[in-house]
């Protein structure tokens, strides 16, 4: 892959998702930081890349893609790693993986992102946490994790018996929530806890964490 670029902000979960996919596939790319606090994502020239003004954006040649899950899916399909593919060519298996990616997007992400905002981002910005919202979102997330626990009892990972994009897409919110009291929701479910340990320890994800922690210094 030649001339690939990823525009984003390392602290952004969406950018972290795209970075994880790039590192999982061993791809070379240039990372171009976008200053969210300065509003660079809402101005030109960034708006010419994504008219919705959101990070990340992936570019290679004449291809420009935005939306982190679309970037993740695209990378997995175009640059499969022999023996370690994160997608399947066989339609039935790929349908299962795609289904769990959508589960993360529509079921896991809403409560997880709200909890990340209330427990991580608001305190960081000097704002008060809304405990009522936290309690509501914990209940909602707990119901999702009950489904995950049942799935992971007989499947090593969510999409299959191997790591796929269905697992990778969870990593950003897991990273932030594991440092909060919400971690207990994951640890109280043994199969979910084991799954978290395994995917959070992947070498590609550790590279993303290093970038995030370096940016925080």
SULTA-V140033 format. One record per residue. N is the residue number from 1. RES is the residue in three letters. SS is DSSP state (A for helix, B for strand, O for the rest). PSI is psi as a letter, one per 20 degrees, with the letter a starting at -180 (* if undefined). NEAR is the number of other C-alpha atoms within 12 Angstrom. Layout:
BEGIN
n:N res:RES ss:SS psi:PSI near:NEAR
n:N res:RES ss:SS psi:PSI near:NEAR
END
This chain:
BEGIN
n:1 res:UNK ss:O psi:p near:17
n:2 res:UNK ss:O psi:p near:12
n:3 res:UNK ss:O psi:j near:16
n:4 res:UNK ss:O psi:q near:23
n:5 res:UNK ss:B psi:q near:30
n:6 res:UNK ss:B psi:o near:42
n:7 res:UNK ss:B psi:p near:41
n:8 res:UNK ss:B psi:a near:37
n:9 res:UNK ss:O psi:p near:33
n:10 res:UNK ss:O psi:h near:33
n:11 res:UNK ss:O psi:i near:32
n:12 res:UNK ss:O psi:p near:35
n:13 res:UNK ss:A psi:h near:37
n:14 res:UNK ss:A psi:g near:37
n:15 res:UNK ss:A psi:h near:41
n:16 res:UNK ss:A psi:h near:45
n:17 res:UNK ss:A psi:g near:45
n:18 res:UNK ss:A psi:g near:48
n:19 res:UNK ss:A psi:g near:49
n:20 res:UNK ss:A psi:g near:44
n:21 res:UNK ss:A psi:g near:50
n:22 res:UNK ss:A psi:g near:39
n:23 res:UNK ss:A psi:h near:30
n:24 res:UNK ss:A psi:h near:33
n:25 res:UNK ss:O psi:j near:34
n:26 res:UNK ss:O psi:k near:23
n:27 res:UNK ss:O psi:q near:27
n:28 res:UNK ss:O psi:p near:19
n:29 res:UNK ss:O psi:r near:22
n:30 res:UNK ss:B psi:p near:20
n:31 res:UNK ss:B psi:p near:27
n:32 res:UNK ss:B psi:o near:23
n:33 res:UNK ss:B psi:p near:26
n:34 res:UNK ss:O psi:p near:29
n:35 res:UNK ss:O psi:o near:23
n:36 res:UNK ss:O psi:h near:22
n:37 res:UNK ss:O psi:h near:13
n:38 res:UNK ss:O psi:i near:11
n:39 res:UNK ss:O psi:k near:17
n:40 res:UNK ss:A psi:h near:24
n:41 res:UNK ss:A psi:i near:28
n:42 res:UNK ss:A psi:j near:21
n:43 res:UNK ss:O psi:r near:19
n:44 res:UNK ss:O psi:q near:15
n:45 res:UNK ss:O psi:i near:15
n:46 res:UNK ss:A psi:h near:29
n:47 res:UNK ss:A psi:h near:21
n:48 res:UNK ss:A psi:i near:18
n:49 res:UNK ss:O psi:g near:29
n:50 res:UNK ss:O psi:o near:26
n:51 res:UNK ss:O psi:i near:19
n:52 res:UNK ss:O psi:i near:17
n:53 res:UNK ss:O psi:l near:25
n:54 res:UNK ss:O psi:q near:31
n:55 res:UNK ss:O psi:q near:40
n:56 res:UNK ss:O psi:r near:42
n:57 res:UNK ss:B psi:p near:42
n:58 res:UNK ss:B psi:p near:41
n:59 res:UNK ss:B psi:p near:28
n:60 res:UNK ss:B psi:o near:23
n:61 res:UNK ss:O psi:c near:12
n:62 res:UNK ss:O psi:j near:12
n:63 res:UNK ss:B psi:p near:17
n:64 res:UNK ss:B psi:p near:23
n:65 res:UNK ss:B psi:p near:30
n:66 res:UNK ss:B psi:r near:32
n:67 res:UNK ss:O psi:o near:30
n:68 res:UNK ss:A psi:h near:37
n:69 res:UNK ss:A psi:h near:36
n:70 res:UNK ss:A psi:g near:27
n:71 res:UNK ss:A psi:g near:36
n:72 res:UNK ss:A psi:g near:42
n:73 res:UNK ss:A psi:g near:36
n:74 res:UNK ss:A psi:g near:27
n:75 res:UNK ss:A psi:g near:36
n:76 res:UNK ss:A psi:h near:35
n:77 res:UNK ss:A psi:h near:22
n:78 res:UNK ss:A psi:h near:22
n:79 res:UNK ss:O psi:l near:24
n:80 res:UNK ss:O psi:p near:25
n:81 res:UNK ss:O psi:o near:21
n:82 res:UNK ss:O psi:p near:15
n:83 res:UNK ss:O psi:i near:12
n:84 res:UNK ss:O psi:k near:18
n:85 res:UNK ss:O psi:q near:26
n:86 res:UNK ss:O psi:j near:39
n:87 res:UNK ss:O psi:r near:40
n:88 res:UNK ss:O psi:q near:29
n:89 res:UNK ss:O psi:h near:16
n:90 res:UNK ss:O psi:p near:10
n:91 res:UNK ss:A psi:g near:12
n:92 res:UNK ss:A psi:g near:14
n:93 res:UNK ss:A psi:h near:21
n:94 res:UNK ss:A psi:h near:24
n:95 res:UNK ss:A psi:h near:18
n:96 res:UNK ss:A psi:g near:24
n:97 res:UNK ss:A psi:g near:34
n:98 res:UNK ss:A psi:h near:30
n:99 res:UNK ss:A psi:g near:24
n:100 res:UNK ss:A psi:h near:32
n:101 res:UNK ss:A psi:g near:32
n:102 res:UNK ss:A psi:h near:25
n:103 res:UNK ss:A psi:g near:24
n:104 res:UNK ss:A psi:g near:34
n:105 res:UNK ss:A psi:g near:27
n:106 res:UNK ss:A psi:h near:17
n:107 res:UNK ss:A psi:g near:25
n:108 res:UNK ss:A psi:g near:35
n:109 res:UNK ss:A psi:g near:32
n:110 res:UNK ss:A psi:g near:23
n:111 res:UNK ss:A psi:h near:32
n:112 res:UNK ss:A psi:g near:43
n:113 res:UNK ss:A psi:h near:35
n:114 res:UNK ss:A psi:g near:30
n:115 res:UNK ss:A psi:h near:38
n:116 res:UNK ss:A psi:g near:36
n:117 res:UNK ss:A psi:g near:30
n:118 res:UNK ss:A psi:h near:32
n:119 res:UNK ss:A psi:i near:34
n:120 res:UNK ss:A psi:g near:29
n:121 res:UNK ss:A psi:g near:22
n:122 res:UNK ss:A psi:g near:17
n:123 res:UNK ss:A psi:h near:16
n:124 res:UNK ss:A psi:h near:14
n:125 res:UNK ss:O psi:j near:13
n:126 res:UNK ss:O psi:k near:11
n:127 res:UNK ss:O psi:q near:13
n:128 res:UNK ss:O psi:p near:17
n:129 res:UNK ss:O psi:p near:21
n:130 res:UNK ss:O psi:o near:19
n:131 res:UNK ss:A psi:h near:16
n:132 res:UNK ss:A psi:g near:14
n:133 res:UNK ss:A psi:h near:22
n:134 res:UNK ss:A psi:g near:27
n:135 res:UNK ss:A psi:g near:21
n:136 res:UNK ss:A psi:g near:19
n:137 res:UNK ss:A psi:h near:29
n:138 res:UNK ss:A psi:g near:32
n:139 res:UNK ss:A psi:g near:20
n:140 res:UNK ss:A psi:g near:25
n:141 res:UNK ss:A psi:h near:35
n:142 res:UNK ss:A psi:h near:28
n:143 res:UNK ss:A psi:h near:21
n:144 res:UNK ss:A psi:g near:29
n:145 res:UNK ss:A psi:h near:36
n:146 res:UNK ss:A psi:h near:25
n:147 res:UNK ss:A psi:g near:22
n:148 res:UNK ss:A psi:g near:36
n:149 res:UNK ss:A psi:g near:28
n:150 res:UNK ss:A psi:g near:19
n:151 res:UNK ss:A psi:g near:23
n:152 res:UNK ss:A psi:i near:26
n:153 res:UNK ss:O psi:h near:20
n:154 res:UNK ss:O psi:j near:16
n:155 res:UNK ss:O psi:p near:20
n:156 res:UNK ss:O psi:g near:25
n:157 res:UNK ss:O psi:r near:34
n:158 res:UNK ss:O psi:g near:40
n:159 res:UNK ss:O psi:h near:34
n:160 res:UNK ss:O psi:a near:29
n:161 res:UNK ss:O psi:j near:21
n:162 res:UNK ss:O psi:r near:25
n:163 res:UNK ss:O psi:p near:31
n:164 res:UNK ss:O psi:a near:40
n:165 res:UNK ss:A psi:h near:46
n:166 res:UNK ss:A psi:h near:39
n:167 res:UNK ss:A psi:g near:47
n:168 res:UNK ss:A psi:g near:50
n:169 res:UNK ss:O psi:i near:43
n:170 res:UNK ss:O psi:i near:45
n:171 res:UNK ss:A psi:g near:43
n:172 res:UNK ss:A psi:g near:38
n:173 res:UNK ss:A psi:h near:39
n:174 res:UNK ss:A psi:g near:41
n:175 res:UNK ss:A psi:g near:34
n:176 res:UNK ss:A psi:h near:31
n:177 res:UNK ss:A psi:h near:33
n:178 res:UNK ss:O psi:i near:25
n:179 res:UNK ss:O psi:j near:16
n:180 res:UNK ss:O psi:r near:25
n:181 res:UNK ss:O psi:i near:19
n:182 res:UNK ss:O psi:i near:33
n:183 res:UNK ss:A psi:h near:28
n:184 res:UNK ss:A psi:h near:19
n:185 res:UNK ss:A psi:h near:31
n:186 res:UNK ss:A psi:g near:31
n:187 res:UNK ss:A psi:h near:24
n:188 res:UNK ss:O psi:i near:17
n:189 res:UNK ss:O psi:o near:25
n:190 res:UNK ss:A psi:g near:21
n:191 res:UNK ss:A psi:h near:27
n:192 res:UNK ss:A psi:g near:35
n:193 res:UNK ss:A psi:g near:27
n:194 res:UNK ss:A psi:g near:22
n:195 res:UNK ss:A psi:g near:34
n:196 res:UNK ss:A psi:g near:36
n:197 res:UNK ss:A psi:g near:22
n:198 res:UNK ss:A psi:g near:22
n:199 res:UNK ss:A psi:h near:32
n:200 res:UNK ss:A psi:i near:30
n:201 res:UNK ss:O psi:j near:19
n:202 res:UNK ss:O psi:q near:22
n:203 res:UNK ss:A psi:g near:18
n:204 res:UNK ss:A psi:g near:26
n:205 res:UNK ss:A psi:h near:34
n:206 res:UNK ss:A psi:h near:23
n:207 res:UNK ss:A psi:h near:24
n:208 res:UNK ss:A psi:g near:36
n:209 res:UNK ss:A psi:h near:31
n:210 res:UNK ss:A psi:g near:19
n:211 res:UNK ss:A psi:g near:24
n:212 res:UNK ss:A psi:g near:26
n:213 res:UNK ss:A psi:h near:16
n:214 res:UNK ss:A psi:h near:12
n:215 res:UNK ss:A psi:h near:15
n:216 res:UNK ss:A psi:i near:12
n:217 res:UNK ss:O psi:* near:7
END
